[in-house]
């Protein structure tokens, strides 16, 4: 019962109900001891019962001043014996006060109070000419056991309360950590979607720009070239719109996991797009698509798409080379051109940084080399077995 001296028990019963029961139990126990001992001591008054009620009533204030309740209780015990009331023991009236003080405050105060009670009890027992054996066995040990049990029980309950509070704090911290992790995941997903949109739309616009320029120059001179260029524009925009719709549908349905990833075969589409843009393409696709996990294939597709977009927009190249191979349990992807190295705002821009970040998230690396003689080469190494980093 005593360990419910908190705000509310598991069944929702207010703690003042338990505290009232403890106070009533204390009063009843002391009154019973007085009633049993009164005939042998010749006591017939009501003062002792008033003390019993006081010992119980003072416990109601333990939440506000546990040490004050303990001090009042000990003082009351000394006053009780000073007016020569029937014996009730030293430990019985003080047990509940000792418990509450040890449960809510430092345990050393209740220990000191218990030692004072034991010392006073042993002293008066010896002074009243009791046998030393009776004082040791009956009075001292009995009171010491009761006082020790009350303080030990309170210490155990307080430890349990502290453990429960620590567990609640840990649960709160875990919830905050999960919330932060969810927010980070959402932010990473937004960045990934933004990067995909950048790659898709940037690539499509580069292709559209090239073919639109070709069609404009061929208007009135070569209707077949105009038709072919406009057809390529239509194909590029159709593919871009299809992927854009897929991405937007993911934004409307965050729980979707059925998005079809890019595959290694998609690199062939990128090569065909570059060829339609007027580049002479060479491809050596030696990597077996079945050996490349979907996440690696998607990253390789995006890196190739971004690199080819940069070639079309900035390099002024005439030849494009793409090679893929699997070596040392990693996918090696190389995109090279014979154009000029990018300079100014386009050099080392967000496109290259995005490609490097894609490779790094999968535990891989991406390097770029440029020279006026040989053009620009982008080389990516993507491990096939390492888990993606978060």
C-alpha positions in Angstrom: 0.0 0.0 0.0 2.7 2.4 0.9 4.4 2.3 -2.4 1.4 4.0 -4.0 2.3 7.3 -2.4 2.6 8.9 -5.9 0.1 10.9 -7.9 -2.2 8.0 -9.0 -2.1 4.2 -9.1 -2.5 2.0 -12.2 -6.3 1.8 -11.8 -6.6 5.6 -11.7 -7.4 5.9 -8.0 -6.1 9.2 -6.5 -3.2 8.7 -4.1 -5.0 10.6 -1.3 -7.2 7.5 -1.0 -4.1 5.3 -0.3 -2.6 7.9 2.0 -5.9 8.1 4.0 -5.9 4.3 4.4 -2.3 4.4 5.6 -3.1 7.1 8.2 -6.2 5.2 9.4 -4.1 2.0 9.5 -1.4 3.7 11.6 -4.1 5.0 14.0 -5.8 1.7 14.3 -2.6 -0.3 14.9 -1.4 2.0 17.7 -4.9 2.1 19.2 -5.0 -1.7 19.2 -1.6 -1.8 21.0 -2.8 0.7 23.6 -6.0 -1.3 24.1 -4.2 -4.6 24.6 -1.6 -3.1 27.0 -4.0 -0.8 29.0 -5.4 -3.5 31.4 -1.9 -4.6 32.5 -0.7 -1.0 33.0 -3.9 0.2 34.7 -4.5 2.9 32.1 -8.1 4.0 31.5 -7.8 7.4 29.9 -8.3 8.7 26.4 -5.1 10.7 26.0 -3.2 7.8 24.5 -5.8 7.3 21.8 -5.6 11.0 21.0 -1.8 10.5 20.4 -2.7 7.5 18.2 -4.9 9.7 16.1 -2.2 12.4 15.9 0.4 9.9 14.8 -1.9 8.9 11.9 -3.1 12.4 11.0 0.4 13.9 10.7 1.1 11.4 7.9 -1.3 13.3 5.7 1.3 16.1 5.4 4.2 13.9 4.3 4.1 15.1 0.7 4.6 18.7 1.6 7.2 18.1 4.4 8.4 14.5 4.8 11.3 15.5 7.2 8.9 17.7 9.2 6.5 14.8 9.6 9.3 12.6 10.8 10.5 15.2 13.3 6.9 15.8 14.6 6.4 12.0 14.9 9.6 11.5 16.9 8.8 14.4 19.2 5.4 13.0 19.7 6.8 9.6 20.7 9.0 11.3 23.3 6.0 13.3 24.6 3.8 10.2 24.7 6.2 8.4 27.0 6.8 11.6 29.0 3.2 11.7 30.2 3.4 8.0 31.2 1.0 6.5 28.7 0.9 2.7 28.0 3.9 1.4 26.1 3.5 1.2 22.3 7.1 0.7 21.3 9.4 3.2 19.6 9.4 1.8 16.1 5.7 1.2 15.5 4.5 4.9 15.6 7.6 6.0 13.6 7.6 3.3 10.9 5.3 5.1 8.4 7.1 8.5 8.9 10.5 6.8 8.4 9.2 5.2 5.2 7.9 8.4 3.7 11.0 10.3 4.6 13.3 7.7 3.1 11.1 7.3 0.0 11.0 11.1 -0.8 14.3 12.4 0.7 17.9 11.4 1.4 18.0 8.1 3.3 20.5 9.3 5.8 18.0 11.5 7.7 15.7 8.5 8.4 18.7 6.4 9.4 19.8 9.1 11.8 16.3 9.4 13.3 16.0 5.6 13.6 19.4 5.5 15.5 18.1 8.2 17.9 15.0 6.2 18.6 17.0 3.0 19.2 19.4 4.8 21.5 16.7 6.5 23.6 14.7 3.2 23.8 17.8 1.2 24.9 18.8 3.9 27.5 15.4 4.0 29.2 15.1 0.3 29.2 18.4 -0.1 30.9 17.7 2.7 33.4 14.4 1.1 34.4 16.5 -1.9 35.6 15.6 -4.3 32.9 17.9 -7.2 32.3 20.5 -6.4 29.6 19.5 -9.5 27.7 15.9 -8.4 27.5 17.0 -4.9 26.4 19.1 -6.4 23.6 16.9 -9.2 22.4 13.4 -7.8 22.9 13.7 -4.1 22.5 16.8 -3.2 20.5 16.6 -5.9 17.9 12.9 -5.8 17.4 12.8 -2.0 16.9 16.0 -2.1 14.8 14.4 -4.8 12.5 11.2 -2.8 12.1 13.0 0.5 11.4 15.4 -1.2 9.0 12.6 -2.8 7.1 10.7 0.5 6.7 13.8 2.3 5.4 14.9 -0.6 3.1 11.4 -0.8 1.7 11.3 2.9 1.0 14.7 2.8 -0.6 13.6 0.0 -2.9 10.4 1.8 -3.9 12.4 5.0 -4.5 14.8 3.1 -6.7 11.9 1.7 -8.7 10.4 5.1 -9.1 13.8 6.4 -10.4 14.2 3.5 -12.7 10.7 4.1 -14.1 11.4 7.8 -14.6 14.6 6.9 -16.4 12.8 4.4 -18.6 10.2 7.1 -19.4 12.9 9.6 -20.3 14.6 6.9 -22.5 11.3 6.2 -24.2 10.8 10.0 -24.8 14.3 10.3 -26.2 13.8 7.3 -28.5 10.5 8.8 -29.7 12.3 12.1 -30.4 15.1 10.2 -32.2 12.6 8.3 -34.3 10.9 11.5 -35.2 14.2 13.1 -36.1 15.1 10.0 -38.2 11.8 10.2 -40.0 12.3 13.9 -40.7 15.8 13.2 -42.0 14.4 10.4 -44.2 11.8 12.6 -45.6 14.3 15.3 -46.3 16.6 12.8 -48.0 13.6 11.6 -50.1 12.8 15.2 -51.1 16.4 15.7 -52.2 16.4 12.5 -54.1 13.2 13.5 -55.9 14.6 16.9 -56.6 17.7 15.4 -58.1 15.7 13.0 -60.2 13.6 15.9 -61.5 16.8 17.8 -62.3 18.3 14.9 -64.2 15.1 14.1 -66.1 14.0 17.6 -67.1 17.6 18.8 -67.7 18.3 15.9 -70.0 15.0 16.3 -71.8 15.5 20.1 -72.3 19.0 19.6 -73.6 17.8 17.2 -76.2 14.8 19.4 -77.1 17.1 22.4 -77.5 19.5 20.5 -79.8 16.7 19.2 -82.0 14.8 22.4 -82.0 17.9 24.2 -83.3 18.4 21.6 -85.9 14.8 21.9 -87.0 15.0 25.7 -87.1 18.1 25.6 -89.3 16.5 23.1 -91.7 13.2 24.8 -92.1 12.5 25.5 -95.8 15.6 23.5 -96.9 15.3 20.0 -95.6 11.8 19.0 -94.6 12.9 15.4 -93.7 15.4 16.8 -91.1 12.7 19.1 -89.7 10.3 16.2 -89.3 12.9 13.9 -87.8 14.1 16.6 -85.3 10.5 17.4 -84.3 9.9 13.6 -83.8 12.9 13.4 -81.6 11.6 16.4 -79.6 8.3 14.6 -79.2 10.0 11.4 -78.0 12.2 13.3 -75.5 9.3 15.3 -74.1 7.1 12.2 -73.9 9.7 10.2 -71.9 10.3 13.2 -69.7 6.6 13.7 -69.0 6.1 10.0 -68.3 8.9 10.1 -65.7 7.6 13.4 -64.3 4.2 11.9 -63.8 5.7 8.9 -62.0 7.6 11.2 -59.7 4.6 13.4 -59.0 2.5 10.3 -58.2 5.1 9.3 -55.6 4.7 12.8 -54.0 0.9 12.2 -53.8 1.4 8.7 -52.4 4.4 8.7 -50.0 3.8 5.0 -49.1 4.3 3.8 -52.6 7.2 1.4 -53.1 6.3 0.0 -56.5 8.2 2.5 -58.5 10.0 0.8 -61.3 13.8 1.5 -61.0 16.0 2.3 -64.0 17.9 -0.6 -65.4 21.2 -1.1 -67.1 19.3 -1.4 -70.4 18.2 2.2 -70.0 21.8 3.3 -70.7 21.2 2.2 -74.3 18.3 4.6 -74.5 20.6 7.4 -73.4 23.2 6.5 -76.0 20.4 6.5 -78.7 19.3 10.0 -77.5 22.9 11.2 -77.8 23.1 9.8 -81.3 19.9 11.6 -82.3 21.4 14.8 -80.9 24.2 14.5 -83.6 26.9 12.8 -81.6 29.0 9.9 -82.9 28.6 7.3 -80.1 30.7 4.3 -79.2 29.4 1.9 -76.6 31.0 -1.1 -74.9 28.3 -2.3 -72.4 30.1 -5.4 -71.0 28.3 -5.3 -67.6 25.7 -8.1 -67.3 22.4 -6.4 -66.3 21.4 -9.4 -64.2 24.4 -8.9 -61.9 23.6 -5.3 -61.1 21.3 -4.6 -58.2 18.4 -2.2 -58.9 19.8 0.6 -56.7 23.2 0.4 -58.5 21.5 0.3 -61.9 19.4 3.4 -61.1 22.5 5.3 -59.9 24.4 4.3 -63.0 21.5 5.3 -65.3 21.3 8.8 -63.6 25.0 9.3 -63.7 25.1 8.5 -67.4 22.1 10.7 -68.1 23.6 13.7 -66.3 27.0 13.2 -67.9 25.5 13.0 -71.4 23.4 16.0 -70.7 26.5 18.0 -69.7 28.2 16.8 -72.9 25.3 17.9 -75.1 24.8 21.3 -73.3 28.3 22.4 -72.6 31.1 20.4 -74.3 30.5 21.0 -78.0 31.7 17.5 -78.6 31.3 15.3 -81.7 32.1 11.9 -80.2 30.7 10.2 -77.1 32.0 7.0 -75.5 30.2 5.0 -72.8 31.6 1.8 -71.3 30.4 -0.5 -68.5 32.1 -3.5 -67.0 32.1 -5.4 -63.8 35.4 -5.8 -62.2 36.5 -6.5 -58.5 32.8 -6.9 -57.5 32.0 -3.4 -58.7 30.3 -1.7 -61.6 32.7 0.6 -63.6 31.0 3.2 -65.7 32.9 5.6 -68.0 31.5 8.4 -70.1 34.0 10.3 -72.3 33.8 12.9 -75.0 36.2 14.9 -77.2 34.8 18.3 -76.5 36.1 21.2 -74.6 36.3 21.1 -70.8 33.5 23.1 -69.1 34.5 26.4 -67.6 32.7 29.2 -65.8 29.4 28.5 -64.0 29.0 25.1 -65.6 32.3 23.8 -64.4 32.0 21.6 -61.3 28.3 22.7 -60.9 25.4 20.9 -59.3 25.3 18.2 -61.9 28.8 16.9 -61.1 28.2 17.4 -57.4 25.0 15.4 -57.7 26.8 12.5 -59.5 29.5 12.4 -56.9 26.8 12.3 -54.1 25.0 9.5 -55.8 28.1 7.4 -56.0 29.1 8.2 -52.4 25.7 7.2 -51.0 26.3 3.7 -52.5 29.9 3.5 -51.1 31.4 4.3 -54.5 33.5 7.0 -56.1 33.2 9.3 -59.1 36.1 11.2 -60.7 36.3 13.6 -63.6 39.3 14.4 -65.8 39.5 17.1 -68.4 42.1 18.3 -70.9 41.9 20.3 -74.2 43.4 17.4 -76.1 41.3 14.5 -74.9 38.1 16.1 -73.7 36.3 15.2 -70.5 36.0 11.7 -68.9 33.7 10.8 -66.1 34.5 7.6 -64.3 32.3 6.0 -61.6 32.9 2.9 -59.5 29.9 1.5 -57.7 30.3 -1.5 -55.4 27.8 -4.3 -56.1 27.7 -5.8 -52.6 28.0 -2.9 -50.1 24.9 -1.6 -48.5 24.0 2.0 -49.3 25.0 4.6 -46.7 22.4 6.7 -45.0 
